[in-house]
Amino acid sequence: MEEPIRQPQKETNSMALASMILGIISVAIILVSFCIFPLATGGIGFFLGVIALILSLVAKKQIRDQDGLPPQNKMATAGLIMGIVGSILVIIGFNAIFAN
């Protein structure tokens, strides 16, 4: 009986993964924080969103330089989008709070 042929594991770009995770966490924190404690944790979400944005840009450059795999690029793009969304949500939320 022959053993099945195993394909080598493809490495994941850790910056792309980190940017995606931080982007998702930042948006979640922002959405929850403006419902409960608007000023207390909104800044944390903004900070995480900016970090996700920076990590995703660095990851996209690394992936482009190494001819990376499409799933890695998609993770970096997701981190980029979530970082932008998180940052914009904080700006909109703070403007809504301080507009009065």
Backbone as ProteinMPNN parsed JSONL, in Angstrom:
{"seq_chain_A": "MEEPIRQPQKETNSMALASMILGIISVAIILVSFCIFPLATGGIGFFLGVIALILSLVAKKQIRDQDGLPPQNKMATAGLIMGIVGSILVIIGFNAIFAN", "coords_chain_A": {"N_chain_A": [[0.839, -1.169, 0.0], [0.611, 2.145, -0.908], [1.816, 5.229, 0.383], [0.0, 8.278, 0.744], [0.663, 11.092, -1.347], [2.124, 13.904, -0.037], [1.687, 17.347, -0.04], [3.953, 20.045, 0.264], [3.81, 22.205, 3.126], [2.522, 25.446, 2.855], [3.988, 28.481, 3.611], [2.734, 31.023, 5.746], [2.445, 34.496, 5.577], [3.373, 36.212, 8.323], [2.966, 38.859, 9.029], [0.857, 39.621, 7.404], [-1.172, 37.998, 8.406], [-1.259, 38.946, 11.065], [-2.022, 41.61, 10.624], [-4.587, 41.27, 9.576], [-5.923, 40.073, 11.758], [-5.596, 42.057, 13.773], [-6.959, 44.157, 12.536], [-9.601, 43.183, 12.438], [-10.099, 42.903, 15.186], [-9.832, 45.577, 15.972], [-12.029, 46.863, 14.711], [-14.122, 45.474, 15.946], [-13.727, 46.206, 18.655], [-14.13, 48.965, 18.468], [-16.82, 49.152, 17.598], [-18.154, 47.998, 19.781], [-17.24, 49.628, 21.836], [-18.28, 52.209, 21.383], [-20.881, 51.826, 21.981], [-20.887, 51.299, 24.682], [-18.689, 52.496, 26.388], [-17.827, 55.299, 25.179], [-15.498, 57.063, 24.991], [-13.505, 55.765, 26.327], [-12.453, 53.305, 25.221], [-12.361, 53.685, 22.494], [-10.093, 54.897, 21.464], [-8.21, 52.879, 21.7], [-9.092, 51.059, 19.789], [-8.694, 52.638, 17.516], [-5.907, 52.895, 17.566], [-5.149, 50.174, 17.229], [-6.218, 49.798, 14.688], [-4.624, 51.501, 13.125], [-2.149, 50.264, 13.445], [-2.744, 47.817, 12.208], [-3.134, 48.742, 9.622], [-0.541, 49.682, 8.935], [0.978, 47.288, 9.212], [-0.257, 45.722, 7.227], [0.421, 47.085, 4.878], [3.208, 46.768, 4.869], [3.307, 43.97, 4.758], [2.082, 43.488, 2.267], [4.025, 44.572, 0.574], [6.181, 42.833, 1.13], [5.072, 40.408, 0.221], [4.683, 40.98, -2.472], [7.356, 41.343, -3.258], [8.361, 38.77, -2.881], [6.975, 37.219, -4.621], [4.515, 36.173, -3.608], [1.834, 34.058, -2.357], [-1.629, 34.065, -3.401], [-3.564, 33.767, -1.197], [-2.166, 34.904, 0.94], [-1.903, 37.531, 0.122], [-4.569, 38.237, 0.107], [-5.176, 38.142, 2.83], [-3.581, 40.248, 3.751], [-4.805, 42.347, 2.368], [-7.337, 42.261, 3.539], [-6.651, 43.009, 6.167], [-5.747, 45.607, 5.624], [-8.114, 46.857, 4.687], [-9.813, 46.532, 6.946], [-8.336, 47.957, 8.847], [-8.463, 50.555, 7.787], [-11.255, 50.948, 7.825], [-11.725, 50.733, 10.6], [-10.268, 52.955, 11.556], [-11.623, 55.076, 10.294], [-14.177, 54.75, 11.412], [-13.686, 55.447, 14.084], [-13.006, 58.16, 13.826], [-15.413, 59.185, 12.782], [-17.106, 58.496, 14.919], [-16.013, 59.978, 17.095], [-16.359, 62.566, 16.103], [-19.15, 62.645, 16.07], [-19.69, 62.486, 18.801], [-18.454, 64.771, 19.895], [-19.694, 66.81, 18.503], [-21.808, 68.113, 19.599]], "CA_chain_A": [[0.0, 0.0, 0.0], [1.411, 3.354, -1.035], [1.428, 6.368, 1.211], [-0.449, 9.398, -0.091], [1.653, 12.144, -1.587], [1.806, 15.106, 0.732], [2.236, 18.582, -0.578], [4.611, 20.821, 1.32], [3.026, 23.27, 3.731], [2.843, 26.774, 2.36], [4.171, 29.394, 4.727], [1.859, 32.179, 5.795], [3.116, 35.73, 5.958], [2.888, 36.512, 9.671], [2.487, 40.241, 9.075], [-0.471, 39.649, 6.788], [-2.092, 37.399, 9.373], [-1.386, 39.865, 12.2], [-2.793, 42.782, 10.213], [-5.988, 40.879, 9.464], [-6.451, 39.864, 13.109], [-5.687, 43.356, 14.448], [-8.029, 44.922, 11.893], [-10.896, 42.659, 12.902], [-10.231, 43.256, 16.608], [-10.035, 47.021, 16.101], [-13.418, 47.179, 14.353], [-14.984, 44.934, 17.003], [-13.583, 47.056, 19.844], [-14.746, 50.263, 18.188], [-18.277, 49.013, 17.584], [-18.614, 47.749, 21.145], [-16.886, 50.74, 22.725], [-19.163, 53.357, 21.218], [-22.157, 51.49, 22.612], [-20.738, 51.201, 26.136], [-17.826, 53.563, 26.893], [-17.345, 55.896, 23.933], [-14.17, 57.653, 24.967], [-12.52, 54.935, 27.024], [-11.784, 52.289, 24.413], [-12.329, 54.043, 21.072], [-8.706, 55.174, 21.113], [-7.517, 51.595, 21.554], [-9.482, 50.552, 18.478], [-8.016, 53.451, 16.508], [-4.496, 52.511, 17.615], [-5.032, 48.855, 16.592], [-6.498, 49.978, 13.269], [-3.445, 52.094, 12.487], [-1.123, 49.21, 13.4], [-3.163, 46.878, 11.156], [-2.881, 49.416, 8.35], [0.905, 49.673, 8.685], [1.408, 45.896, 9.0], [-0.749, 45.218, 5.945], [1.217, 47.682, 3.804], [4.511, 46.094, 4.879], [3.091, 42.593, 4.297], [1.844, 43.512, 0.824], [5.319, 44.786, -0.076], [6.931, 41.574, 1.244], [4.434, 39.407, -0.642], [4.985, 41.37, -3.852], [8.783, 41.098, -3.501], [8.64, 37.329, -2.858], [5.994, 36.54, -5.476], [3.746, 35.396, -2.633], [0.614, 33.356, -2.718], [-2.832, 34.888, -3.316], [-4.195, 33.845, 0.126], [-1.43, 35.847, 1.777], [-2.263, 38.865, -0.341], [-5.941, 38.485, 0.543], [-5.126, 38.449, 4.259], [-3.037, 41.599, 3.878], [-5.841, 43.255, 1.899], [-8.366, 42.3, 4.587], [-6.108, 43.835, 7.239], [-5.735, 46.983, 5.143], [-9.491, 47.361, 4.668], [-10.32, 46.628, 8.318], [-7.625, 49.055, 9.491], [-9.045, 51.804, 7.287], [-12.617, 51.038, 8.353], [-11.632, 51.017, 12.026], [-9.825, 54.338, 11.751], [-12.711, 55.966, 9.88], [-15.247, 54.65, 12.413], [-13.303, 56.229, 15.265], [-13.107, 59.577, 13.479], [-16.846, 59.501, 12.711], [-17.669, 58.419, 16.256], [-15.564, 61.116, 17.911], [-17.031, 63.747, 15.58], [-20.539, 62.6, 16.519], [-19.723, 62.729, 20.236], [-18.045, 66.139, 20.198], [-20.396, 67.761, 17.656], [-22.794, 68.853, 20.4]], "C_chain_A": [[0.89, 1.239, 0.0], [0.892, 4.456, -0.119], [0.976, 7.505, 0.306], [0.655, 10.455, -0.211], [1.22, 13.392, -0.838], [2.47, 16.306, 0.076], [2.889, 19.359, 0.552], [3.701, 21.933, 1.83], [3.481, 24.617, 3.176], [2.921, 27.709, 3.558], [3.223, 30.577, 4.597], [2.675, 33.388, 6.22], [2.531, 36.183, 7.3], [2.394, 37.948, 9.79], [1.109, 40.377, 8.457], [-1.516, 39.092, 7.748], [-2.326, 38.336, 10.551], [-2.214, 41.088, 11.828], [-4.273, 42.457, 10.097], [-6.618, 40.728, 10.847], [-6.612, 41.197, 13.834], [-6.781, 44.232, 13.838], [-9.4, 44.482, 12.349], [-11.127, 43.038, 14.361], [-10.494, 44.747, 16.764], [-11.471, 47.408, 15.778], [-14.374, 46.664, 15.427], [-14.915, 45.804, 18.258], [-14.276, 48.396, 19.634], [-16.26, 50.165, 18.231], [-18.834, 48.785, 18.984], [-18.375, 48.972, 22.023], [-17.825, 51.919, 22.579], [-20.56, 53.075, 21.747], [-22.058, 51.555, 24.132], [-19.962, 52.391, 26.706], [-17.186, 54.27, 25.706], [-15.915, 56.394, 23.959], [-13.097, 56.733, 25.515], [-11.762, 54.01, 26.085], [-11.752, 52.599, 22.922], [-10.911, 54.306, 20.594], [-7.901, 53.905, 20.913], [-7.828, 50.989, 20.188], [-8.814, 51.306, 17.349], [-6.544, 53.058, 16.411], [-4.282, 51.155, 16.934], [-5.28, 48.94, 15.091], [-5.313, 50.544, 12.51], [-2.323, 51.052, 12.385], [-1.464, 48.191, 12.311], [-2.889, 47.459, 9.778], [-1.402, 49.366, 7.986], [1.401, 48.256, 8.394], [0.957, 45.371, 7.645], [0.037, 45.812, 4.78], [2.596, 47.034, 3.717], [4.373, 44.665, 4.343], [2.862, 42.545, 2.788], [3.151, 43.729, 0.055], [6.158, 43.507, -0.028], [6.383, 40.524, 0.293], [4.751, 39.705, -2.103], [6.449, 41.084, -4.193], [9.114, 39.607, -3.599], [7.746, 36.539, -3.806], [5.134, 35.609, -4.638], [2.466, 34.822, -3.186], [-0.598, 34.27, -2.582], [-3.512, 34.893, -1.934], [-3.48, 34.808, 1.066], [-1.798, 37.28, 1.399], [-3.679, 39.217, 0.096], [-5.993, 38.807, 2.031], [-4.613, 39.863, 4.48], [-4.063, 42.641, 3.431], [-6.962, 43.374, 2.924], [-7.905, 43.149, 5.767], [-6.092, 45.3, 6.871], [-7.138, 47.591, 5.2], [-10.032, 47.526, 6.086], [-9.617, 47.738, 9.091], [-8.175, 50.407, 9.071], [-10.443, 52.002, 7.853], [-12.595, 51.388, 9.836], [-11.232, 52.451, 12.296], [-10.919, 55.332, 11.385], [-13.852, 55.929, 10.891], [-14.925, 55.461, 13.658], [-13.452, 57.72, 14.974], [-14.57, 60.0, 13.418], [-17.463, 59.498, 14.105], [-17.279, 59.587, 17.135], [-16.202, 62.42, 17.416], [-18.481, 63.792, 16.03], [-20.646, 62.928, 18.007], [-19.458, 64.204, 20.546], [-18.755, 67.194, 19.346], [-21.388, 68.596, 18.471], [-22.19, 70.012, 21.089]], "O_chain_A": [[1.807, 1.358, 0.812], [-0.309, 4.587, 0.114], [1.516, 7.676, -0.787], [1.453, 10.665, 0.702], [0.096, 13.869, -0.989], [3.641, 16.276, -0.304], [2.41, 19.324, 1.685], [2.929, 22.522, 1.074], [4.677, 24.881, 3.047], [2.032, 27.725, 4.41], [2.949, 31.064, 3.5], [3.502, 33.3, 7.126], [1.344, 36.495, 7.397], [1.49, 38.223, 10.579], [0.285, 41.159, 8.932], [-2.607, 39.646, 7.884], [-3.463, 38.505, 10.992], [-3.023, 41.554, 12.63], [-5.121, 43.267, 10.471], [-7.728, 41.207, 11.077], [-7.652, 41.445, 14.445], [-7.455, 44.969, 14.557], [-10.268, 45.313, 12.617], [-12.228, 43.447, 14.73], [-11.3, 45.144, 17.606], [-12.07, 48.204, 16.501], [-15.335, 47.348, 15.778], [-15.948, 46.105, 18.856], [-14.94, 48.9, 20.54], [-16.917, 51.009, 18.84], [-19.882, 49.33, 19.329], [-19.213, 49.313, 22.859], [-18.14, 52.573, 23.573], [-21.344, 54.004, 21.941], [-23.052, 51.839, 24.8], [-20.53, 53.206, 27.433], [-16.105, 53.875, 25.269], [-15.178, 56.154, 23.003], [-11.916, 56.896, 25.208], [-10.534, 53.942, 26.153], [-11.165, 51.835, 22.155], [-10.561, 53.981, 19.459], [-7.014, 53.853, 20.061], [-6.939, 50.47, 19.513], [-8.412, 50.714, 16.347], [-6.002, 52.908, 15.316], [-3.345, 50.997, 16.151], [-4.635, 48.24, 14.311], [-5.025, 50.124, 11.389], [-1.635, 50.968, 11.368], [-0.582, 47.75, 11.575], [-2.46, 46.745, 8.872], [-1.052, 49.043, 6.851], [2.155, 48.043, 7.445], [1.703, 44.652, 6.981], [0.295, 45.12, 3.795], [3.097, 46.779, 2.622], [5.214, 44.202, 3.572], [3.386, 41.664, 2.106], [3.356, 43.13, -1.0], [6.776, 43.135, -1.025], [7.15, 39.826, -0.37], [5.05, 38.797, -2.879], [6.749, 40.632, -5.298], [10.039, 39.222, -4.315], [7.766, 35.309, -3.789], [5.034, 34.414, -4.916], [2.079, 35.074, -4.327], [-0.6, 35.163, -1.734], [-4.003, 35.944, -1.523], [-4.118, 35.455, 1.896], [-1.98, 38.133, 2.268], [-3.958, 40.371, 0.421], [-6.776, 39.66, 2.449], [-5.153, 40.597, 5.308], [-4.177, 43.701, 4.046], [-7.482, 44.466, 3.152], [-8.688, 43.929, 6.309], [-6.389, 46.153, 7.707], [-7.323, 48.701, 5.7], [-10.643, 48.548, 6.398], [-10.247, 48.399, 9.916], [-8.335, 51.303, 9.9], [-10.782, 53.094, 8.31], [-13.359, 52.243, 10.283], [-11.8, 53.097, 13.176], [-11.121, 56.322, 12.089], [-14.437, 56.969, 11.197], [-15.812, 56.099, 14.226], [-13.976, 58.461, 15.806], [-14.933, 61.054, 13.939], [-18.249, 60.383, 14.441], [-18.12, 60.135, 17.848], [-16.547, 63.283, 18.223], [-18.995, 64.866, 16.342], [-21.6, 63.582, 18.426], [-20.154, 64.808, 21.362], [-18.436, 68.378, 19.464], [-21.76, 69.69, 18.046], [-22.884, 70.737, 21.801]]}, "name": "protein", "num_of_chains": 1, "seq": "MEEPIRQPQKETNSMALASMILGIISVAIILVSFCIFPLATGGIGFFLGVIALILSLVAKKQIRDQDGLPPQNKMATAGLIMGIVGSILVIIGFNAIFAN"}
